[in-house]
Amino acid sequence: MQSEWNELKNILLRVGGPGSGVLIIGKSSIESAVRDMDFLNGMKDIITYCLNPLSVDAWVALCKRQAATTIPSSKQDKSEKDAWFFRDFFPSQAFGAKVFGSLSPNILAPVATHLLNEIYMVRNLPLVIIRLHQYQHLLDVDNDYDVILHMLTAEYLIPTEGLERDLIQLYARSLIYIHMQVLALPFSRMVYLHMKVPEDSTIIPRYCRYLCLKINHRAIPFRLPTMSVEVSNKLITLILREHEEATQEDVEEITLQVYKKRRMKATTAISKFLDKMSVRLIHLRILVVETGMIQRLPNEVSKLVNLRYLHLSKLKMELLPKSLFYLPNLRILSLLRCQKLQKIPERIHQLKKLQILKITYCTKLQWLPKSITRLKNLEVIDVEGCCWLNKLLDDLVSFKSLRILNITRCASLSQIPRGIEQLIDLRKLSGIFVGVDGGFVLAQLQTLTNLQEIRLRNLERAEKTQTEVLMGQQSLCDLSLHWGGEEADESSESATPLQVLEALRPNMHLKMLEIISFKGVEFPTWMSKQQLVRFDSLVEVRLINLRRCATLPSLGQLHCLEKIEISGMDLIKHIDNTFYGDGDTFSVLIEVTVSEMLALEKWSMPERKKFRIFKKPQQLTLIQCPKLKEIDPHYYCHTMRVWLNNETIWSAEFNCWENLQYIEIIEIVGCQELRCLPQGMRRLKRLSKMTINSCSNLTTLVALHSLEELNIYACPLLAFNLEAFRELRRLTIKGCPKMQIYHDAWKIKRRL
C-alpha cells in the first residue's frame, strides 16, 4: 500500500519533525489506549489520527514479506499457506502479521492453535505492558527498572515522573500471564536481539532494530559483531553492557597482567566500534553504555540527531564531550556511577528538549552549572548519592515544569535552593533535609498541593508547628520520614519527635508509609487503633530502627495492607494481640519482613480465634532475630527466608517447624551459627526448593524427602549423601569443595 504510506508520511512531516514521537494504535483499542496514556493530554501539540485496519490481502502480503526477511527461501512457499491460517488469530493487525511471518517455518499450523491463543492475549493488553516485556527480554535482567522506565518514557508511553505505585503493580501482575518462552521466540527472532559478545554469532541479522550487546572482555579472541549499513541505518536502540560476572571470574582465574592486557584490547575495540557507528546510527533513539572500560565518548556522538535517551554508567571520564550538547532531541540524560566526573559544562543549556537530568552516585561532582536554570522543559532533577555535591542551585523559581527533585544521600548539601515552595507542579520530593537553618521548613509543604511522594530527612531539626502540614496533600501516596542520629536540644526551637510526627499526619489516601529512626517512645494519635482503620488505601508499612518504642501499632486495622517490614525495634519481645487489632485482619497480606529484632522471643496469633495470617501463600523473611523461639500455629506462607544470625531457630529450643508446614521454598543465607539443619525440618512435607548460601560452619543436612531442587553456595565444610534426597530433580553446588565428588556422581547418575 505504497500510496497510503506516502500519504501518512506527508501528514507526519507536516505536523512533526526529527525526533517527534508517533504512536500507532489499533482502531478497536483506541479507547483503552487513550485511557492508559491520558498523561499525554498534558503535553502540547498532541494530534490523533485514526488508521483503517489492514485488508486481508495486505495482511497476508505483510506476513509473506516478514517471512522473506527472516527465513530461508526453501521454506517460503509454506509461509503463504500459514499466513492465511494465522490471519484468523490477528485480523487486521500488523503485529500478528509480523510475528507469524517470522514464526511460521518453526511450527505446524494445525498443531499451534493453543500457542496462538496464548499469544492472542497480548493484543488485549496495554501497549506499555507489551513494551515492558520486550525491554525486559532485551536487557535479559529483571532489576533494571529505572533504565526500562526511561526507555518507555523516551517512546512517550509513560510520563516523565514514571508510573504510580498501583500501575506498577498492575503491570507486574499482567506480565505473569504472558508466557515468557512463548513471546521470547518471535520477538528475539524479529527485532529484539540480546547477544553475548563474543560467544554468540558475529553477524547481526538485518531485521534487528533493538540490540543489546553483553560484553565479556576475557574471551579470546575478542571481537565485536559486524553491523551492516542496512542494520545501523535502522537501529532504534543500542545497549552496550559489561558482563560483570565474567569479569569477576576473570580476576580469579588469570594473572593481573593478562587481565589488564585483555581488558585494554576490548576497550580499544569498543571505542572504535562507537566511533564508527556514531555516524551511521542516524535513527538511533536510545543509547545505553554501561562499562568501566570507556574513558570518553566519540565526538561523532553529535551525529545522533534523533537520540532521545542517553544513559552512561561507570564510564571513567572526567568531562563530558562538547559534542554531547548538540543533540537537538535529547529528552533524558542519565549519568550513573561515573565516579571520575568532576563537573557538568555550562553549555548543557543547549539541550533545549531535556526533560530528565539524572546524575546519580557521581561522587566527585561538587556543583551543578547555573545554566541549568535555562532548561525550561526540565521536569526531573535527580542527584542521588552525589555525596560531595555542596551546592545545587541558587533558586528553583525558573523551573516551572519541575515534577521530581531527588537529593537523597547528598551529605554535603547544606542549603536548600530558594523558591521550592513555588513549584506547584512538583510531584515527588525526596531526600530533602529539614531544619530552620538553611533547611526545608515543614510549613512550606502546605503550598505544594500536588505532591505524590515525600521523603524527608533530619527531622530531629524540624521546627515546632501547630498545623497538620500534610492534610491538604490529597494526592500524596508515598510518605517517608527519617530522623538522623542527633538528639535535639530541649531548649532549642526544634520540636520533639512526637510533635513532628503528629504534625505530619497524612491524608487517608496514603499507600506507603515509612518511618525511620523515630526517637519517640510512643506513636502519634493518627496511628492509634481507632485511627488506623481509616487508612483504607495503605498497602505498605515500614517501621525501621524505632528503638525506643515498646509496642507495635495495630497494623491489622489496615485491611488493604500487602507488605510489612519491622526492623530494629529493640524493646519488642512479643508480637501479640495488639499487633492485629480488630476484625478480619491481614486478608491480603503477601509479604512480611522482620529484621534486627534482637529481643523478639515469641510471635503469637490473635487470641480471639484461629485464622490464617497469610490468606495468600507468600513470603516471610527473618533477619537477625537471634532469640525467636516460638511461632504460634496457623501461619501460612509459601516462601521463608532466614538470613544472618537466627541462632535459636536452628536449636532444639525452637520446636515450631510443624506450624510452618505449608512452606514450599526456604532460603538460608549467612547463618554462621548453623552447623546442622534441625531434625524438625523433616515436618516440612511440602518443601520442594531449598537454597543455602554462605553458611561457613554448616557440616551436614537432614534428609528432606520432598525436596525437588537444592542450591548450595559457599559452604566449605558441608558434606552429605545425596542419595537421601530421593525426589531431587535439580542440583547446584558451588564453593563446596567437600561436595564436589558427590555432585559429579549425581550428575553422572542423572545422565544414565
JOPE-V448645 format. One record per residue. N is the residue number from 1. D_LAST is the distance of its C-alpha to the last C-alpha in Angstrom with 1 decimal. Layout:
BEGIN
N:D_LAST
N:D_LAST
END
This chain:
BEGIN
1:58.3
2:59.8
3:63.2
4:61.9
5:59.7
6:62.7
7:64.7
8:62.1
9:62.0
10:65.8
11:65.8
12:63.2
13:65.3
14:68.4
15:67.1
16:64.7
17:64.1
18:61.4
19:59.0
20:60.0
21:57.3
22:56.8
23:54.9
24:54.3
25:53.4
26:53.3
27:56.6
28:55.0
29:53.5
30:56.6
31:57.6
32:54.3
33:53.9
34:57.4
35:56.8
36:53.7
37:55.7
38:59.1
39:59.2
40:60.2
41:63.5
42:64.6
43:64.1
44:66.9
45:67.2
46:64.4
47:65.0
48:63.0
49:62.7
50:61.1
51:59.2
52:59.1
53:55.6
54:54.2
55:55.3
56:52.8
57:53.4
58:53.1
59:49.7
60:48.3
61:49.8
62:48.3
63:44.8
64:45.2
65:46.5
66:43.5
67:41.1
68:43.1
69:42.5
70:38.7
71:37.3
72:37.7
73:40.7
74:38.8
75:37.6
76:40.9
77:42.3
78:39.7
79:40.7
80:44.2
81:43.0
82:40.6
83:43.4
84:45.5
85:42.7
86:41.8
87:45.5
88:45.8
89:43.4
90:45.4
91:48.9
92:51.2
93:48.9
94:48.0
95:45.0
96:43.3
97:44.4
98:42.9
99:39.6
100:39.0
101:40.5
102:37.7
103:35.0
104:36.0
105:34.1
106:30.7
107:31.1
108:32.6
109:35.8
110:35.7
111:32.1
112:32.9
113:35.6
114:33.7
115:32.8
116:36.5
117:37.8
118:35.9
119:37.2
120:40.6
121:40.8
122:41.3
123:44.7
124:46.1
125:45.1
126:47.6
127:47.4
128:46.9
129:43.6
130:42.3
131:43.3
132:41.9
133:38.4
134:38.8
135:39.8
136:37.0
137:34.6
138:36.6
139:36.6
140:33.0
141:34.1
142:35.5
143:38.1
144:40.4
145:42.7
146:46.0
147:45.0
148:43.9
149:47.2
150:49.2
151:47.5
152:48.4
153:51.9
154:52.3
155:51.7
156:54.3
157:51.8
158:52.6
159:55.7
160:56.0
161:55.8
162:52.3
163:51.3
164:52.5
165:50.2
166:50.0
167:49.2
168:46.4
169:44.8
170:45.4
171:43.7
172:40.8
173:40.3
174:40.7
175:37.8
176:35.5
177:36.2
178:35.4
179:31.7
180:30.9
181:28.2
182:30.7
183:33.6
184:31.8
185:31.0
186:34.6
187:36.3
188:34.2
189:34.6
190:38.3
191:40.1
192:38.2
193:36.1
194:34.2
195:33.4
196:31.9
197:34.1
198:33.4
199:29.6
200:30.3
201:32.5
202:35.9
203:37.8
204:38.9
205:39.1
206:42.7
207:42.3
208:41.3
209:43.9
210:42.1
211:40.2
212:38.4
213:37.5
214:35.3
215:36.3
216:34.2
217:36.8
218:34.6
219:32.9
220:34.1
221:35.8
222:37.1
223:38.6
224:39.5
225:38.9
226:41.7
227:43.8
228:46.1
229:49.6
230:48.8
231:46.1
232:48.1
233:51.2
234:49.4
235:47.1
236:47.9
237:45.6
238:44.3
239:42.2
240:41.5
241:39.4
242:38.1
243:34.4
244:35.2
245:31.8
246:31.4
247:34.9
248:34.1
249:31.1
250:33.3
251:35.9
252:33.5
253:32.0
254:35.0
255:38.7
256:41.3
257:43.1
258:40.2
259:39.4
260:43.1
261:43.1
262:40.2
263:41.6
264:45.0
265:43.6
266:41.8
267:45.0
268:47.1
269:44.8
270:44.8
271:48.6
272:49.2
273:47.0
274:49.1
275:52.3
276:51.5
277:50.1
278:52.9
279:55.3
280:53.1
281:51.7
282:54.8
283:53.3
284:51.0
285:51.5
286:49.0
287:48.1
288:45.8
289:45.4
290:43.5
291:43.2
292:45.0
293:45.1
294:48.2
295:51.7
296:53.6
297:53.6
298:55.0
299:58.6
300:57.6
301:56.1
302:59.5
303:58.6
304:56.1
305:58.9
306:56.7
307:54.6
308:54.7
309:52.2
310:51.6
311:49.2
312:49.1
313:47.0
314:46.9
315:49.1
316:51.1
317:54.4
318:57.7
319:59.5
320:58.7
321:59.8
322:63.0
323:61.4
324:59.2
325:62.4
326:63.2
327:60.5
328:62.7
329:60.1
330:58.1
331:57.7
332:55.1
333:55.1
334:52.4
335:52.2
336:49.6
337:49.3
338:51.4
339:52.5
340:55.0
341:56.8
342:60.4
343:62.3
344:62.4
345:65.1
346:68.1
347:67.5
348:64.7
349:67.5
350:67.0
351:63.8
352:65.9
353:63.1
354:61.1
355:60.1
356:57.5
357:57.8
358:55.0
359:55.2
360:52.9
361:52.1
362:54.2
363:55.4
364:58.2
365:59.9
366:63.3
367:65.1
368:65.0
369:67.6
370:70.6
371:70.1
372:67.2
373:69.9
374:70.7
375:67.3
376:68.7
377:65.5
378:63.5
379:61.8
380:59.3
381:59.8
382:56.9
383:57.2
384:54.8
385:54.0
386:56.7
387:57.9
388:60.8
389:62.2
390:65.7
391:67.3
392:66.1
393:69.1
394:72.8
395:72.7
396:70.6
397:73.4
398:72.7
399:69.1
400:70.1
401:66.7
402:64.6
403:62.1
404:59.8
405:60.8
406:58.1
407:59.2
408:56.6
409:56.2
410:59.1
411:60.5
412:63.4
413:64.8
414:68.0
415:69.9
416:69.1
417:70.6
418:73.7
419:73.6
420:70.3
421:72.1
422:73.2
423:69.6
424:69.9
425:66.8
426:64.5
427:61.4
428:59.4
429:60.9
430:58.4
431:59.0
432:62.8
433:64.5
434:67.4
435:70.7
436:74.4
437:74.5
438:72.9
439:70.1
440:69.5
441:71.9
442:70.6
443:73.5
444:72.3
445:69.5
446:72.0
447:72.7
448:69.1
449:68.7
450:65.7
451:63.2
452:59.8
453:58.2
454:60.0
455:58.6
456:61.4
457:61.3
458:63.8
459:65.2
460:66.9
461:69.6
462:70.2
463:73.8
464:75.4
465:75.7
466:76.8
467:75.1
468:71.7
469:70.8
470:67.7
471:69.1
472:70.1
473:66.6
474:65.6
475:62.7
476:61.1
477:57.5
478:56.1
479:58.0
480:57.0
481:59.5
482:59.0
483:61.4
484:61.4
485:61.8
486:65.6
487:67.9
488:70.8
489:74.3
490:76.0
491:79.3
492:77.7
493:77.6
494:73.9
495:73.0
496:71.0
497:67.3
498:68.1
499:70.9
500:68.6
501:65.9
502:68.6
503:69.9
504:66.5
505:66.1
506:64.0
507:64.6
508:62.8
509:60.5
510:58.5
511:54.7
512:53.5
513:55.3
514:54.5
515:56.7
516:56.1
517:58.0
518:60.7
519:63.3
520:64.9
521:64.6
522:64.6
523:63.6
524:66.1
525:67.6
526:65.6
527:62.4
528:63.9
529:62.4
530:65.1
531:64.8
532:61.0
533:60.7
534:62.6
535:59.9
536:58.0
537:56.2
538:54.6
539:50.8
540:50.0
541:51.7
542:51.1
543:53.2
544:52.6
545:54.4
546:57.1
547:57.7
548:61.1
549:60.3
550:59.9
551:58.9
552:56.6
553:58.1
554:57.4
555:54.6
556:53.9
557:57.0
558:55.1
559:53.7
560:51.9
561:50.2
562:46.6
563:46.0
564:47.5
565:47.3
566:49.3
567:49.3
568:51.6
569:53.9
570:54.7
571:57.0
572:54.7
573:53.7
574:53.0
575:51.9
576:54.0
577:55.8
578:57.8
579:54.7
580:54.2
581:57.7
582:58.7
583:57.3
584:53.8
585:52.2
586:49.2
587:48.4
588:46.5
589:45.3
590:41.8
591:41.6
592:43.2
593:43.2
594:45.0
595:45.2
596:47.4
597:48.9
598:49.8
599:51.9
600:49.9
601:49.2
602:49.0
603:48.0
604:49.6
605:49.5
606:52.9
607:55.1
608:56.6
609:53.5
610:49.8
611:48.0
612:44.9
613:45.4
614:42.6
615:43.0
616:40.4
617:37.1
618:37.1
619:37.2
620:38.7
621:38.9
622:40.4
623:41.4
624:43.5
625:44.6
626:44.7
627:46.9
628:45.3
629:44.7
630:45.2
631:44.1
632:45.7
633:43.9
634:43.2
635:41.6
636:39.2
637:37.0
638:33.6
639:33.0
640:34.2
641:34.6
642:35.8
643:37.1
644:38.9
645:41.1
646:40.7
647:41.1
648:42.2
649:39.3
650:37.0
651:39.4
652:40.3
653:43.3
654:41.3
655:40.6
656:40.2
657:36.4
658:37.0
659:39.4
660:36.6
661:34.2
662:33.8
663:32.1
664:28.8
665:28.4
666:29.7
667:30.2
668:31.5
669:33.1
670:35.2
671:35.9
672:36.9
673:38.2
674:34.8
675:33.4
676:31.3
677:30.5
678:32.9
679:32.1
680:33.8
681:31.0
682:29.2
683:31.7
684:30.3
685:28.6
686:28.0
687:26.6
688:23.5
689:23.6
690:24.9
691:25.8
692:27.3
693:29.2
694:31.5
695:32.0
696:32.9
697:33.6
698:30.6
699:29.0
700:26.7
701:25.6
702:26.1
703:23.3
704:23.5
705:21.6
706:22.3
707:20.9
708:18.5
709:19.1
710:20.1
711:21.7
712:23.4
713:25.7
714:28.2
715:28.0
716:28.5
717:28.9
718:26.0
719:23.6
720:21.7
721:18.8
722:16.2
723:15.2
724:18.6
725:17.6
726:15.9
727:16.3
728:15.2
729:13.8
730:15.2
731:15.9
732:18.4
733:19.9
734:22.7
735:25.6
736:24.2
737:24.1
738:23.4
739:20.2
740:18.6
741:16.8
742:15.5
743:14.5
744:12.6
745:10.7
746:10.0
747:8.8
748:6.3
749:5.1
750:5.4
751:3.8
752:0.0
END
